[in-house]
Amino acid sequence: MFPNVEIRHLHAVIALAEELNFTRAADRLHITQPALSKQITDLEAEHQFHLFTRHKRRIVELTDAGRLFVEEARSALSHTERAVHFARAAHDGSDSILTIGHSPYANHDWVSAMLAIRLPLYPRLGIRLKTQFAMESVHSVLVGEVNLALVTAPPQDAQITAVPFAPAPLYAALPENHPAAHKERLVLQDLAKDEWILFAKRVHPLLHEAIMDTARRESIAPKHAHDVFAPQEAVDLVSDHIGIAILTQPMARGIHTAGVVVKPLSDASLCFKTCVILRADNTSRLIEEYVRMFLRKYASQRLPPRQVKASPSARVLGWKTPIPPSRP
């Protein structure tokens, strides 16, 4: 931990760095704005450097020192959380429970496949599911809160082994009288004149940014984008002719609403993979065997893991060569 720095100070700096606004950061931390300001001021005075530049008492941006501090603060908090989760796992019996993270909109077939796995060496193994948004699952894997997770388009991170097992294209839901509704496959240009309904950035920031980046490259200026959390909410807005919705495959599969059609998007930059992710330094035989069993079901769809150097997990699991299909 940092010398003479309390955990609450680390949380305070990280929150303010992400919000760049004292009011929003204080609300997020459930403290008053003066209390947050005092924590930041005391920390800067104690160590005699500035973390933020200010203009008329308003935060403008992080200083160079602030950027380095935030990076290391995140790492320190991550190690602290890992210590707690690993201690809890040892106390509860780490070979008796596997905790798996997944999106609230994950394909039910994937979850069913996870629950159906039986390992002869672990006859009493229990599975605990944890529903989280994508980046929350990534964080939970890093700190040891979950053993593995199913994540679409996880971020590049040297601490994670990500093994793709299923394609994850994006889909557009649009009114059946839309000019492009007759096409088999769409591109974003087909939707350039519409108002867009997107899953909120919190649901999956990387996918959200990919959509907006593709729009910028195509010189598309989306009209007011409505942010939603639930697929049905998006479909209802489409049905009411508020706009078109861009959804992930599991979200789109269950759409059966009169007057609404669903078409795949063929933009190359909007083609993703859903991955099994776990820590790159994993040495648990239980986790390795469990992931191996799950991947066998999807061996025909899989691509090699996204990692330059093979982690211990990748070597043990044989992820550099195809995993053989399960025997009948």
C-alpha positions as CSV (number, residue, x, y, z in Angstrom):
1,M,0.0,0.0,0.0
2,F,1.2,3.6,-0.5
3,P,3.0,5.1,2.4
4,N,0.8,7.2,4.7
5,V,-2.2,6.8,2.3
6,E,-5.4,5.2,3.3
7,I,-7.6,3.1,1.1
8,R,-10.3,5.8,1.2
9,H,-7.8,8.2,-0.4
10,L,-7.2,5.8,-3.2
11,H,-10.9,5.5,-3.9
12,A,-11.3,9.3,-3.7
13,V,-8.6,10.0,-6.3
14,I,-9.8,7.3,-8.7
15,A,-13.4,8.5,-8.5
16,L,-12.4,12.1,-9.1
17,A,-10.1,11.1,-11.9
18,E,-12.9,9.3,-13.6
19,E,-15.6,11.9,-13.0
20,L,-13.5,15.1,-13.1
21,N,-16.3,16.6,-11.1
22,F,-16.4,16.9,-7.3
23,T,-20.2,16.6,-7.0
24,R,-20.4,13.4,-9.2
25,A,-17.4,11.8,-7.5
26,A,-18.7,12.6,-4.0
27,D,-22.1,11.1,-4.9
28,R,-20.4,8.0,-6.2
29,L,-18.5,7.6,-3.0
30,H,-21.5,8.4,-0.8
31,I,-19.7,11.3,1.0
32,T,-20.2,15.1,1.0
33,Q,-18.4,17.3,-1.5
34,P,-16.4,19.1,1.2
35,A,-15.3,15.8,2.6
36,L,-14.0,14.7,-0.8
37,S,-12.3,18.0,-1.4
38,K,-10.6,17.7,2.0
39,Q,-9.3,14.2,1.3
40,I,-7.8,15.3,-2.0
41,T,-6.3,18.5,-0.5
42,D,-4.9,16.7,2.5
43,L,-3.3,14.0,0.3
44,E,-1.7,16.6,-2.0
45,A,-0.4,18.6,1.0
46,E,1.0,15.5,2.7
47,H,3.1,14.5,-0.3
48,Q,3.7,17.9,-1.8
49,F,2.5,17.3,-5.3
50,H,-0.6,18.1,-7.3
51,L,-2.8,15.3,-8.6
52,F,-5.2,17.6,-10.5
53,T,-5.0,20.9,-12.3
54,R,-7.8,23.3,-11.3
55,H,-9.3,26.4,-12.8
56,K,-11.5,28.5,-10.4
57,R,-11.8,25.5,-8.1
58,R,-13.0,23.3,-10.9
59,I,-11.1,20.1,-11.9
60,V,-9.6,20.4,-15.4
61,E,-7.5,17.3,-15.8
62,L,-5.0,15.0,-14.1
63,T,-1.4,16.1,-13.8
64,D,1.4,13.8,-14.9
65,A,1.9,12.8,-11.2
66,G,-1.9,12.3,-11.0
67,R,-2.0,9.9,-13.9
68,L,0.8,7.8,-12.5
69,F,-0.8,7.9,-9.0
70,V,-4.2,6.7,-10.4
71,E,-2.6,3.8,-12.3
72,E,-0.8,2.6,-9.3
73,A,-3.8,3.2,-7.0
74,R,-6.0,1.0,-9.2
75,S,-3.3,-1.7,-9.0
76,A,-3.0,-1.4,-5.2
77,L,-6.8,-1.7,-4.8
78,S,-6.9,-4.7,-7.1
79,H,-4.3,-6.5,-5.0
80,T,-6.1,-5.7,-1.8
81,E,-9.4,-7.1,-3.2
82,R,-7.6,-10.2,-4.5
83,A,-6.1,-10.8,-1.0
84,V,-9.6,-10.7,0.5
85,H,-11.2,-12.9,-2.1
86,F,-8.4,-15.5,-2.0
87,A,-8.6,-15.7,1.8
88,R,-12.3,-16.2,1.6
89,A,-11.9,-18.9,-1.0
90,A,-9.4,-20.7,1.2
91,H,-11.7,-20.4,4.2
92,D,-14.8,-21.7,2.2
93,G,-12.9,-24.5,0.4
94,S,-11.7,-23.4,-3.0
95,D,-12.2,-26.9,-4.5
96,S,-15.9,-27.0,-3.7
97,I,-17.2,-24.0,-5.4
98,L,-16.5,-22.3,-8.8
99,T,-17.8,-18.8,-9.3
100,I,-18.5,-17.8,-12.9
101,G,-19.4,-14.3,-14.1
102,H,-21.6,-13.7,-17.1
103,S,-23.7,-10.9,-18.7
104,P,-27.3,-10.6,-17.8
105,Y,-27.9,-11.0,-21.6
106,A,-25.6,-14.0,-22.1
107,N,-26.9,-16.8,-24.4
108,H,-28.8,-19.2,-22.1
109,D,-27.1,-22.2,-24.0
110,W,-23.7,-21.0,-22.7
111,V,-25.0,-20.9,-19.1
112,S,-26.7,-24.3,-19.4
113,A,-23.4,-25.8,-20.8
114,M,-21.6,-24.4,-17.7
115,L,-24.1,-25.9,-15.3
116,A,-24.1,-29.3,-17.0
117,I,-20.3,-29.9,-16.7
118,R,-19.4,-32.8,-14.4
119,L,-15.8,-33.4,-13.3
120,P,-15.0,-36.9,-12.0
121,L,-12.2,-35.6,-9.8
122,Y,-14.5,-33.1,-8.2
123,P,-17.8,-34.9,-7.6
124,R,-19.1,-32.3,-5.1
125,L,-18.2,-29.3,-7.2
126,G,-20.8,-26.5,-7.0
127,I,-21.3,-23.7,-9.4
128,R,-22.1,-20.2,-8.3
129,L,-23.2,-17.8,-11.1
130,K,-22.6,-14.0,-10.8
131,T,-24.5,-11.8,-13.2
132,Q,-22.5,-8.7,-14.1
133,F,-21.8,-6.3,-17.0
134,A,-18.8,-7.1,-19.1
135,M,-16.2,-4.8,-17.4
136,E,-17.4,-5.7,-14.0
137,S,-16.8,-9.4,-14.8
138,V,-13.3,-8.5,-16.1
139,H,-12.5,-6.7,-12.8
140,S,-14.0,-9.6,-10.8
141,V,-11.6,-12.0,-12.6
142,L,-8.6,-9.8,-12.0
143,V,-9.3,-9.5,-8.2
144,G,-10.3,-13.1,-7.7
145,E,-14.0,-12.5,-7.0
146,V,-14.9,-14.9,-9.8
147,N,-12.8,-17.8,-11.1
148,L,-13.7,-17.3,-14.7
149,A,-16.2,-15.3,-16.8
150,L,-17.9,-15.3,-20.2
151,V,-17.2,-11.9,-21.8
152,T,-17.8,-10.5,-25.3
153,A,-14.9,-8.5,-26.6
154,P,-12.8,-8.4,-23.4
155,P,-10.1,-5.7,-23.3
156,Q,-6.5,-6.6,-24.1
157,D,-4.8,-7.2,-20.7
158,A,-1.6,-9.1,-20.0
159,Q,-3.1,-10.4,-16.8
160,I,-6.0,-12.2,-18.6
161,T,-6.1,-15.2,-20.8
162,A,-9.1,-14.8,-23.2
163,V,-10.2,-17.8,-25.2
164,P,-12.8,-17.0,-27.9
165,F,-15.4,-19.7,-28.2
166,A,-18.4,-18.1,-30.1
167,P,-18.9,-15.4,-32.6
168,A,-20.6,-12.2,-31.3
169,P,-21.9,-10.1,-34.2
170,L,-24.1,-7.1,-33.7
171,Y,-27.7,-6.8,-34.9
172,A,-30.0,-3.9,-35.8
173,A,-33.7,-4.0,-34.8
174,L,-35.7,-1.7,-37.0
175,P,-39.3,-1.2,-38.0
176,E,-40.5,-3.5,-40.8
177,N,-41.3,-0.5,-43.0
178,H,-37.7,0.9,-42.8
179,P,-36.1,1.4,-46.2
180,A,-33.4,-1.1,-45.4
181,A,-35.7,-3.8,-43.8
182,H,-35.6,-5.9,-47.0
183,K,-31.8,-6.4,-46.9
184,E,-30.3,-9.6,-45.6
185,R,-27.4,-7.8,-44.0
186,L,-26.9,-4.2,-43.0
187,V,-24.1,-1.7,-42.6
188,L,-24.1,1.3,-40.3
189,Q,-24.6,3.5,-43.4
190,D,-28.0,2.0,-43.8
191,L,-28.9,3.5,-40.5
192,A,-27.2,6.9,-40.8
193,K,-30.5,8.9,-41.0
194,D,-32.1,7.2,-38.0
195,E,-32.0,7.9,-34.3
196,W,-30.0,5.2,-32.6
197,I,-31.0,3.2,-29.5
198,L,-27.9,1.7,-27.9
199,F,-27.2,-0.4,-24.8
200,A,-25.8,2.0,-22.2
201,K,-22.0,2.5,-22.1
202,R,-22.0,0.9,-18.7
203,V,-23.3,-2.4,-20.1
204,H,-20.2,-2.7,-22.4
205,P,-18.0,0.4,-22.9
206,L,-15.8,-1.3,-25.5
207,L,-18.7,-2.3,-27.7
208,H,-20.3,1.1,-27.3
209,E,-17.1,2.8,-28.3
210,A,-16.6,0.4,-31.3
211,I,-20.0,1.5,-32.6
212,M,-19.3,5.2,-32.2
213,D,-15.8,4.8,-33.7
214,T,-17.2,3.0,-36.7
215,A,-19.8,5.8,-37.2
216,R,-17.0,8.4,-37.1
217,R,-14.9,6.6,-39.7
218,E,-18.0,6.3,-41.9
219,S,-18.7,10.1,-41.4
220,I,-22.0,9.3,-39.7
221,A,-23.2,11.7,-37.1
222,P,-25.8,9.7,-35.1
223,K,-28.9,11.5,-34.0
224,H,-29.8,11.5,-30.3
225,A,-28.8,8.0,-29.1
226,H,-31.2,6.6,-26.5
227,D,-29.3,4.5,-23.8
228,V,-31.1,1.4,-22.5
229,F,-30.2,-1.5,-20.3
230,A,-32.8,-4.1,-21.2
231,P,-33.4,-5.5,-24.8
232,Q,-37.1,-5.4,-24.4
233,E,-36.9,-1.7,-23.6
234,A,-35.0,-1.1,-26.9
235,V,-37.5,-3.2,-28.9
236,D,-40.4,-1.3,-27.4
237,L,-38.8,2.0,-28.5
238,V,-38.3,0.6,-32.0
239,S,-41.9,-0.6,-32.1
240,D,-43.0,3.0,-31.2
241,H,-40.9,4.3,-34.1
242,I,-38.5,6.2,-31.8
243,G,-35.5,4.9,-33.8
244,I,-33.5,1.8,-34.5
245,A,-31.7,-0.4,-31.9
246,I,-28.2,-1.9,-32.1
247,L,-28.0,-5.1,-30.0
248,T,-25.7,-8.0,-29.3
249,Q,-26.6,-11.4,-30.6
250,P,-28.1,-12.8,-27.3
251,M,-30.2,-9.7,-26.9
252,A,-31.4,-10.0,-30.5
253,R,-32.3,-13.7,-30.5
254,G,-35.4,-13.3,-28.3
255,I,-37.0,-10.5,-30.3
256,H,-40.4,-11.5,-31.6
257,T,-42.3,-8.3,-31.8
258,A,-44.9,-7.4,-34.4
259,G,-43.7,-4.7,-36.8
260,V,-40.0,-5.1,-35.8
261,V,-37.4,-7.0,-37.9
262,V,-33.8,-7.9,-36.8
263,K,-30.9,-7.9,-39.3
264,P,-27.2,-8.7,-38.8
265,L,-24.7,-5.9,-39.2
266,S,-21.8,-6.8,-41.6
267,D,-19.3,-4.0,-40.8
268,A,-16.0,-5.7,-40.2
269,S,-15.2,-3.5,-37.2
270,L,-18.4,-4.7,-35.5
271,C,-17.6,-8.4,-35.5
272,F,-16.6,-9.6,-32.1
273,K,-16.0,-12.9,-30.2
274,T,-17.3,-14.0,-26.8
275,C,-14.5,-15.4,-24.7
276,V,-13.9,-17.5,-21.6
277,I,-11.6,-15.3,-19.5
278,L,-9.5,-16.2,-16.5
279,R,-6.3,-14.9,-14.9
280,A,-3.2,-15.5,-16.9
281,D,-1.4,-16.7,-13.8
282,N,-4.0,-19.3,-12.9
283,T,-2.5,-22.5,-11.6
284,S,-5.7,-24.2,-10.4
285,R,-6.2,-27.7,-11.9
286,L,-9.9,-27.5,-11.1
287,I,-10.3,-24.3,-13.2
288,E,-8.2,-25.7,-16.0
289,E,-10.2,-28.9,-16.3
290,Y,-13.5,-27.1,-16.1
291,V,-12.6,-24.6,-18.8
292,R,-11.3,-27.4,-21.0
293,M,-14.6,-29.3,-20.7
294,F,-16.6,-26.2,-21.6
295,L,-14.4,-25.3,-24.6
296,R,-14.8,-28.8,-26.1
297,K,-18.4,-28.0,-26.8
298,Y,-17.4,-25.1,-28.9
299,A,-14.1,-26.4,-30.4
300,S,-15.3,-26.1,-34.0
301,Q,-16.0,-22.4,-33.5
302,R,-12.9,-21.5,-31.5
303,L,-10.0,-19.3,-32.5
304,P,-6.6,-19.3,-30.8
305,P,-6.3,-17.4,-27.5
306,R,-5.5,-13.7,-27.7
307,Q,-2.1,-13.7,-26.0
308,V,1.4,-13.3,-27.4
309,K,3.1,-15.4,-24.8
310,A,1.4,-18.6,-23.6
311,S,0.4,-18.3,-19.9
312,P,0.6,-21.3,-17.6
313,S,-3.1,-21.8,-18.1
314,A,-2.8,-21.8,-21.9
315,R,0.1,-24.3,-21.8
316,V,-1.7,-26.7,-19.5
317,L,-4.9,-26.5,-21.4
318,G,-3.3,-26.9,-24.7
319,W,-4.9,-23.8,-26.1
320,K,-2.2,-23.5,-28.8
321,T,-3.7,-26.5,-30.5
322,P,-7.4,-27.4,-31.1
323,I,-9.2,-29.0,-28.2
324,P,-10.6,-32.3,-29.4
325,P,-14.3,-32.8,-29.5
326,S,-16.0,-34.6,-26.7
327,R,-16.5,-38.3,-27.2
328,P,-20.1,-39.7,-27.3
